[in-house]
Amino acid sequence: MKKFMDENFMLNSKAAERLFHEYAADMPIIDYHNHLPPEEISGDINFRNLTQVWLKGDHYKWRAMRAFGIEEKYITGNASEIEKFEKWAGTVPYTLRNPLYHWTHMELQRYFNITDLLNPSTAHSIFEKTSEMLQSPEFSVHNLLRKMNVKVLCTTDDPADDLGEHKKIAESEFEIKVLPAWRPDKAMGADDPVVYNKYLDKLSDSAGIEIKTIDDLMDALKKRHDFFASMGSCVSDHGIEEFYAEDYTQAEIAKIFKKVRGGIKLDNEELLKFKSYMMLEFARLDHSKNWVQQFHYGVMRNNNKRMFDMLGPDTGYDSIGDFQVAKNMKKFLSNLAAEDKLAKTILYNINPGDNEMIATMLGNFNEGPVAGKIQFGSGWWFLDQKFGMTEQMNSLSALGLISKFVGMLTDSRSFLSFPRHEYFRRIMCNLFGQDMENGEIPGDFDLVGGIIQDICYNNAKNYFGF
């Protein structure tokens, strides 16, 4: 029986061990999509304890605690930080075979050199030891990032954001590149006219353009897009339920926008046409600046209305959807390709049933001179675990070129989440190593190890131009 989480954790062959330790382990990290708060980076803050850095905003852990029967006051409620941590510690032993069990103990090991298992009997000592360490200068946000060999971060930012914290970071002496990423979901989210018009007023103030017409909206967005580019942004991200590709005329869009700007709710056909128009316009903006556009699709969000009314979005009440997306995805990409305005694109599915569809869709739109112009994004959200990542890499390997894959990202709000890159690398090295052991690929460590290093770091560096 192998020892739990030793140096060869998840590496099940000698070839896998060599690939990881000699080629993957020391590669730097580019985290090109996350939700880290820029103000915590600019302030180089220290967290008081693990509850702050682990449990605040982590809906992965919240879902597990709810499944374990923990009362909400110990999750998002007004219980004390030590009480919340103790409830999490009591849950952890029962998360076996969930990635949370691995992530929890990897983070304790990599950041704090703690090899004890977290459970009720160790909770107090681990809380006390890590609290003391987290409050020391060596565990400030900047040093947490340095500890993981992070070179580039792309946060997630709304077009109306002033990017003031990013400006502070850029003007500081912090050597890690922290860049904003354009996330314009709210600019096309016309489902609720009241919410949407409040957002447009905010965007109007930010751009210094009064938004009355659809042309005004696009002028404001272009101005903000230009500003993001001036701040180093070269990445957009879009969180959508499905791809939108309805036919429309410019006159229809002008009429639809006037209607919603007037506070009138759109019908479903109007809403789909408006979102189709906005997605194409966003894509054209990105192409004009040679940005990379990312599409995270397929989530059914805020499924529990009672808890949404109580806690709001992003609190652990989302799930995998079963939208039919292939035809609209094809139409969206094909329309842009026909205009020669298809930017480098990363597609992330959350339903594993879409793996083969995505892996084959890439081949329809790849073209030189960009290697892997259309990317199959790493296993995301519910799929960023051993089984999901393995299936994603197997589909990409069989139907595309995994050698040109841009690899892993955290998609996280926690500064302790970067061992997920190591987790991914171990799983990837185990896949390649097993093929080497089986004689299915050559036992050429320079060849295979070079591909491993490309997926860990080099491909992303070249693809994004960092």
Secondary structure in CASP SS format (residue, H / E / C, confidence):
PFRMAT SS
TARGET T0000
AUTHOR 0000-0000-0000
METHOD secondary structure of the structure
MODEL  1
M C 1.00
K C 1.00
K C 1.00
F C 1.00
M C 1.00
D C 1.00
E C 1.00
N C 1.00
F C 1.00
M C 1.00
L C 1.00
N C 1.00
S C 1.00
K H 1.00
A H 1.00
A H 1.00
E H 1.00
R H 1.00
L H 1.00
F H 1.00
H H 1.00
E H 1.00
Y H 1.00
A H 1.00
A C 1.00
D C 1.00
M C 1.00
P C 1.00
I E 1.00
I E 1.00
D E 1.00
Y C 1.00
H C 1.00
N C 1.00
H C 1.00
L C 1.00
P C 1.00
P H 1.00
E H 1.00
E H 1.00
I H 1.00
S H 1.00
G C 1.00
D C 1.00
I C 1.00
N C 1.00
F C 1.00
R C 1.00
N C 1.00
L H 1.00
T H 1.00
Q H 1.00
V H 1.00
W H 1.00
L H 1.00
K C 1.00
G C 1.00
D C 1.00
H H 1.00
Y H 1.00
K H 1.00
W H 1.00
R H 1.00
A H 1.00
M H 1.00
R H 1.00
A H 1.00
F C 1.00
G C 1.00
I C 1.00
E C 1.00
E H 1.00
K H 1.00
Y H 1.00
I C 1.00
T C 1.00
G C 1.00
N C 1.00
A C 1.00
S C 1.00
E H 1.00
I H 1.00
E H 1.00
K H 1.00
F H 1.00
E H 1.00
K H 1.00
W H 1.00
A H 1.00
G H 1.00
T H 1.00
V H 1.00
P H 1.00
Y H 1.00
T H 1.00
L C 1.00
R C 1.00
N C 1.00
P H 1.00
L H 1.00
Y H 1.00
H H 1.00
W H 1.00
T H 1.00
H H 1.00
M H 1.00
E H 1.00
L H 1.00
Q H 1.00
R H 1.00
Y H 1.00
F H 1.00
N C 1.00
I C 1.00
T C 1.00
D C 1.00
L C 1.00
L C 1.00
N C 1.00
P C 1.00
S C 1.00
T C 1.00
A H 1.00
H H 1.00
S H 1.00
I H 1.00
F H 1.00
E H 1.00
K H 1.00
T H 1.00
S H 1.00
E H 1.00
M H 1.00
L H 1.00
Q C 1.00
S C 1.00
P H 1.00
E H 1.00
F H 1.00
S C 1.00
V H 1.00
H H 1.00
N H 1.00
L H 1.00
L H 1.00
R H 1.00
K H 1.00
M C 1.00
N C 1.00
V E 1.00
K E 1.00
V E 1.00
L E 1.00
C E 1.00
T C 1.00
T C 1.00
D E 1.00
D C 1.00
P C 1.00
A C 1.00
D C 1.00
D C 1.00
L C 1.00
G H 1.00
E H 1.00
H H 1.00
K H 1.00
K H 1.00
I H 1.00
A H 1.00
E H 1.00
S C 1.00
E C 1.00
F C 1.00
E C 1.00
I C 1.00
K E 1.00
V E 1.00
L E 1.00
P C 1.00
A C 1.00
W E 1.00
R C 1.00
P C 1.00
D H 1.00
K H 1.00
A H 1.00
M H 1.00
G C 1.00
A C 1.00
D C 1.00
D C 1.00
P H 1.00
V H 1.00
V H 1.00
Y H 1.00
N H 1.00
K H 1.00
Y H 1.00
L H 1.00
D H 1.00
K H 1.00
L H 1.00
S H 1.00
D H 1.00
S H 1.00
A H 1.00
G C 1.00
I C 1.00
E C 1.00
I C 1.00
K C 1.00
T C 1.00
I H 1.00
D H 1.00
D H 1.00
L H 1.00
M H 1.00
D H 1.00
A H 1.00
L H 1.00
K H 1.00
K H 1.00
R H 1.00
H H 1.00
D H 1.00
F H 1.00
F H 1.00
A H 1.00
S H 1.00
M C 1.00
G C 1.00
S C 1.00
C C 1.00
V E 1.00
S E 1.00
D E 1.00
H E 1.00
G E 1.00
I E 1.00
E C 1.00
E C 1.00
F C 1.00
Y C 1.00
A C 1.00
E C 1.00
D C 1.00
Y C 1.00
T C 1.00
Q H 1.00
A H 1.00
E H 1.00
I H 1.00
A H 1.00
K H 1.00
I H 1.00
F H 1.00
K H 1.00
K H 1.00
V H 1.00
R H 1.00
G C 1.00
G C 1.00
I C 1.00
K C 1.00
L C 1.00
D C 1.00
N H 1.00
E H 1.00
E H 1.00
L H 1.00
L H 1.00
K H 1.00
F H 1.00
K H 1.00
S H 1.00
Y H 1.00
M H 1.00
M H 1.00
L H 1.00
E H 1.00
F H 1.00
A H 1.00
R H 1.00
L H 1.00
D H 1.00
H H 1.00
S H 1.00
K C 1.00
N C 1.00
W C 1.00
V E 1.00
Q E 1.00
Q E 1.00
F E 1.00
H E 1.00
Y E 1.00
G C 1.00
V E 1.00
M E 1.00
R C 1.00
N C 1.00
N C 1.00
N C 1.00
K H 1.00
R H 1.00
M H 1.00
F H 1.00
D H 1.00
M H 1.00
L H 1.00
G C 1.00
P C 1.00
D C 1.00
T C 1.00
G C 1.00
Y C 1.00
D C 1.00
S E 1.00
I E 1.00
G C 1.00
D C 1.00
F C 1.00
Q C 1.00
V C 1.00
A H 1.00
K H 1.00
N H 1.00
M H 1.00
K H 1.00
K H 1.00
F H 1.00
L H 1.00
S H 1.00
N H 1.00
L H 1.00
A H 1.00
A H 1.00
E C 1.00
D C 1.00
K C 1.00
L C 1.00
A C 1.00
K E 1.00
T E 1.00
I E 1.00
L E 1.00
Y E 1.00
N E 1.00
I C 1.00
N C 1.00
P H 1.00
G H 1.00
D H 1.00
N H 1.00
E H 1.00
M H 1.00
I H 1.00
A H 1.00
T H 1.00
M H 1.00
L H 1.00
G H 1.00
N H 1.00
F H 1.00
N C 1.00
E C 1.00
G C 1.00
P C 1.00
V C 1.00
A C 1.00
G C 1.00
K C 1.00
I E 1.00
Q E 1.00
F E 1.00
G C 1.00
S C 1.00
G C 1.00
W C 1.00
W H 1.00
F H 1.00
L H 1.00
D C 1.00
Q C 1.00
K H 1.00
F H 1.00
G H 1.00
M H 1.00
T H 1.00
E H 1.00
Q H 1.00
M H 1.00
N H 1.00
S H 1.00
L H 1.00
S H 1.00
A H 1.00
L H 1.00
G C 1.00
L C 1.00
I H 1.00
S H 1.00
K H 1.00
F C 1.00
V C 1.00
G C 1.00
M C 1.00
L C 1.00
T C 1.00
D C 1.00
S C 1.00
R C 1.00
S C 1.00
F C 1.00
L C 1.00
S C 1.00
F C 1.00
P H 1.00
R H 1.00
H H 1.00
E H 1.00
Y H 1.00
F H 1.00
R H 1.00
R H 1.00
I H 1.00
M H 1.00
C H 1.00
N H 1.00
L H 1.00
F H 1.00
G H 1.00
Q H 1.00
D H 1.00
M H 1.00
E H 1.00
N C 1.00
G C 1.00
E C 1.00
I C 1.00
P C 1.00
G C 1.00
D C 1.00
F H 1.00
D H 1.00
L H 1.00
V H 1.00
G H 1.00
G H 1.00
I H 1.00
I H 1.00
Q H 1.00
D H 1.00
I H 1.00
C H 1.00
Y H 1.00
N H 1.00
N H 1.00
A H 1.00
K H 1.00
N H 1.00
Y H 1.00
F H 1.00
G C 1.00
F C 1.00
END
